[in-house]
């Protein structure tokens, strides 16, 4: 199956209306990428059409979740169950600007370190070729299965 053919809901523990990634577009052992169109009905969008900063953080976390979900579904030694993850640390967050409704975010994470069930990543969010946010994040993958 082509990576872009996966339904994002099959990879994420989150459910609508909390979905902040539309499509997994790239996966390799180090780099993962998703896309997400900012819609006016998004929970993190304000009345002026801008997404709140928390929406960018959730988008980055869900890009990590999509990575882990894809690994669960495709690696033979895994059980195929999507598990819950938690953001453990946010560091060096720099937001150049908030995305606007109608824009498509391309979010790329790069694994800096992966020890057992803890990931340390670097993230970059772009609109077209413009970087609008960067950060470092640590995530903890629990053993709890998503329902």
C-alpha positions as a Markdown table, in Angstrom:
| # | Residue | x | y | z |
|---|---|---|---|---|
| 1 | Unk | 0.0 | 0.0 | 0.0 |
| 2 | Unk | 1.3 | 3.5 | -0.9 |
| 3 | Unk | 2.0 | 5.6 | 2.2 |
| 4 | Unk | -0.5 | 8.3 | 1.1 |
| 5 | Unk | -3.3 | 5.8 | 0.7 |
| 6 | Unk | -3.4 | 5.2 | 4.5 |
| 7 | Unk | -6.5 | 6.8 | 6.2 |
| 8 | Unk | -5.0 | 9.1 | 8.8 |
| 9 | Unk | -7.7 | 7.9 | 11.3 |
| 10 | Unk | -6.1 | 4.5 | 11.0 |
| 11 | Unk | -2.8 | 5.9 | 12.2 |
| 12 | Unk | -3.8 | 8.4 | 15.0 |
| 13 | Unk | -5.3 | 7.8 | 18.4 |
| 14 | Unk | -7.2 | 11.1 | 18.2 |
| 15 | Unk | -10.7 | 11.3 | 16.7 |
| 16 | Unk | -12.6 | 14.2 | 15.2 |
| 17 | Unk | -12.9 | 17.0 | 16.0 |
| 18 | Unk | -9.3 | 16.8 | 17.4 |
| 19 | Unk | -7.6 | 15.7 | 14.1 |
| 20 | Unk | -4.7 | 18.0 | 13.2 |
| 21 | Unk | -3.1 | 16.0 | 10.3 |
| 22 | Unk | -4.8 | 15.0 | 7.0 |
| 23 | Unk | -2.3 | 12.8 | 5.3 |
| 24 | Unk | 1.0 | 11.0 | 6.0 |
| 25 | Unk | 3.2 | 11.9 | 3.1 |
| 26 | Unk | 6.6 | 10.6 | 4.0 |
| 27 | Unk | 8.1 | 8.1 | 6.4 |
| 28 | Unk | 11.6 | 6.7 | 6.9 |
| 29 | Unk | 13.5 | 5.7 | 10.1 |
| 30 | Unk | 14.4 | 9.4 | 10.8 |
| 31 | Unk | 12.0 | 11.7 | 9.0 |
| 32 | Unk | 8.2 | 11.8 | 8.9 |
| 33 | Unk | 6.0 | 14.3 | 7.1 |
| 34 | Unk | 2.3 | 15.1 | 7.2 |
| 35 | Unk | 0.0 | 17.7 | 5.5 |
| 36 | Unk | -2.9 | 19.5 | 7.1 |
| 37 | Unk | -5.3 | 22.0 | 5.7 |
| 38 | Unk | -6.4 | 24.7 | 8.2 |
| 39 | Unk | -10.2 | 24.8 | 8.1 |
| 40 | Unk | -12.5 | 27.5 | 9.6 |
| 41 | Unk | -14.2 | 24.9 | 11.8 |
| 42 | Unk | -10.9 | 23.8 | 13.4 |
| 43 | Unk | -11.0 | 23.8 | 17.2 |
| 44 | Unk | -7.8 | 26.0 | 17.2 |
| 45 | Unk | -9.0 | 28.6 | 14.7 |
| 46 | Unk | -10.0 | 32.0 | 16.0 |
| 47 | Unk | -12.8 | 34.1 | 14.5 |
| 48 | Unk | -10.2 | 36.2 | 12.6 |
| 49 | Unk | -9.1 | 33.1 | 10.6 |
| 50 | Unk | -5.8 | 32.5 | 12.4 |
| 51 | Unk | -4.8 | 29.2 | 14.1 |
| 52 | Unk | -3.8 | 29.5 | 17.7 |
| 53 | Unk | -0.2 | 28.5 | 18.7 |
| 54 | Unk | -1.6 | 25.4 | 20.5 |
| 55 | Unk | -2.8 | 24.1 | 17.2 |
| 56 | Unk | 0.7 | 24.1 | 15.8 |
| 57 | Unk | 1.9 | 22.2 | 18.8 |
| 58 | Unk | -0.9 | 19.6 | 18.4 |
| 59 | Unk | -0.1 | 19.3 | 14.7 |
| 60 | Unk | 3.5 | 18.5 | 15.4 |
| 61 | Unk | 2.5 | 16.0 | 18.1 |
| 62 | Unk | 0.0 | 14.3 | 15.7 |
| 63 | Unk | 2.8 | 14.1 | 13.0 |
| 64 | Unk | 4.7 | 12.1 | 15.6 |
| 65 | Unk | 1.6 | 10.0 | 16.4 |
| 66 | Unk | 1.1 | 9.3 | 12.6 |
| 67 | Unk | 4.7 | 8.1 | 12.5 |
| 68 | Unk | 4.1 | 5.7 | 15.4 |
| 69 | Unk | 0.8 | 4.5 | 14.0 |
| 70 | Unk | 2.4 | 3.8 | 10.7 |
| 71 | Unk | 5.2 | 1.8 | 12.4 |
| 72 | Unk | 2.5 | -0.2 | 14.3 |
| 73 | Unk | 0.6 | -1.0 | 11.1 |
| 74 | Unk | 3.6 | -1.9 | 8.9 |
| 75 | Unk | 6.4 | -3.4 | 11.1 |
| 76 | Unk | 5.9 | -7.2 | 11.5 |
| 77 | Unk | 7.2 | -7.3 | 15.1 |
| 78 | Unk | 4.5 | -4.8 | 16.3 |
| 79 | Unk | 1.0 | -5.7 | 17.4 |
| 80 | Unk | -0.8 | -3.2 | 15.1 |
| 81 | Unk | -2.6 | -1.4 | 17.9 |
| 82 | Unk | -2.4 | 2.4 | 18.0 |
| 83 | Unk | -1.2 | 3.7 | 21.3 |
| 84 | Unk | -1.6 | 6.9 | 23.2 |
| 85 | Unk | 1.3 | 9.3 | 23.4 |
| 86 | Unk | 2.0 | 12.3 | 25.6 |
| 87 | Unk | 4.0 | 15.5 | 25.0 |
| 88 | Unk | 6.7 | 15.5 | 27.8 |
| 89 | Unk | 8.6 | 18.6 | 26.8 |
| 90 | Unk | 8.5 | 21.5 | 24.4 |
| 91 | Unk | 11.7 | 23.3 | 23.9 |
| 92 | Unk | 13.0 | 26.2 | 21.7 |
| 93 | Unk | 9.5 | 26.8 | 20.2 |
| 94 | Unk | 9.7 | 29.6 | 17.6 |
| 95 | Unk | 6.6 | 30.7 | 15.8 |
| 96 | Unk | 7.2 | 33.1 | 12.9 |
| 97 | Unk | 3.5 | 33.5 | 12.2 |
| 98 | Unk | 0.1 | 31.8 | 12.8 |
| 99 | Unk | -1.3 | 29.9 | 9.8 |
| 100 | Unk | -4.5 | 31.1 | 8.2 |
| 101 | Unk | -7.6 | 29.2 | 7.2 |
| 102 | Unk | -7.2 | 27.7 | 3.8 |
| 103 | Unk | -3.5 | 27.2 | 4.1 |
| 104 | Unk | -1.9 | 23.8 | 4.0 |
| 105 | Unk | 0.7 | 23.0 | 6.6 |
| 106 | Unk | 3.6 | 20.6 | 5.8 |
| 107 | Unk | 5.0 | 19.4 | 9.1 |
| 108 | Unk | 8.3 | 17.5 | 9.2 |
| 109 | Unk | 9.7 | 15.8 | 12.2 |
| 110 | Unk | 13.2 | 14.4 | 12.5 |
| 111 | Unk | 14.1 | 11.9 | 15.2 |
| 112 | Unk | 17.0 | 13.1 | 17.2 |
| 113 | Unk | 16.9 | 10.2 | 19.7 |
| 114 | Unk | 14.6 | 7.2 | 20.3 |
| 115 | Unk | 15.1 | 5.3 | 23.5 |
| 116 | Unk | 12.5 | 2.6 | 24.4 |
| 117 | Unk | 9.2 | 4.5 | 24.3 |
| 118 | Unk | 10.6 | 8.1 | 24.4 |
| 119 | Unk | 11.2 | 10.2 | 21.3 |
| 120 | Unk | 13.1 | 13.4 | 21.0 |
| 121 | Unk | 12.4 | 15.2 | 17.8 |
| 122 | Unk | 13.0 | 18.4 | 15.9 |
| 123 | Unk | 10.0 | 19.8 | 14.0 |
| 124 | Unk | 9.5 | 22.3 | 11.3 |
| 125 | Unk | 6.1 | 23.5 | 10.0 |
| 126 | Unk | 5.9 | 25.1 | 6.6 |
| 127 | Unk | 3.3 | 26.8 | 4.4 |
| 128 | Unk | 4.4 | 26.4 | 0.8 |
| 129 | Unk | 8.2 | 27.1 | 1.2 |
| 130 | Unk | 7.8 | 29.4 | 4.2 |
| 131 | Unk | 8.9 | 28.1 | 7.6 |
| 132 | Unk | 6.3 | 29.3 | 10.1 |
| 133 | Unk | 7.3 | 27.3 | 13.2 |
| 134 | Unk | 10.2 | 25.2 | 14.6 |
| 135 | Unk | 10.7 | 23.4 | 17.9 |
| 136 | Unk | 12.1 | 20.5 | 19.8 |
| 137 | Unk | 9.8 | 18.1 | 21.5 |
| 138 | Unk | 10.0 | 15.0 | 23.7 |
| 139 | Unk | 7.1 | 12.5 | 23.5 |
| 140 | Unk | 6.3 | 9.5 | 25.7 |
| 141 | Unk | 4.5 | 6.6 | 24.1 |
| 142 | Unk | 2.3 | 4.8 | 26.6 |
| 143 | Unk | 1.2 | 1.2 | 26.5 |
| 144 | Unk | -2.4 | 2.3 | 26.6 |
| 145 | Unk | -4.3 | 1.4 | 23.3 |
| 146 | Unk | -6.4 | 4.0 | 21.7 |
| 147 | Unk | -10.1 | 3.3 | 21.7 |
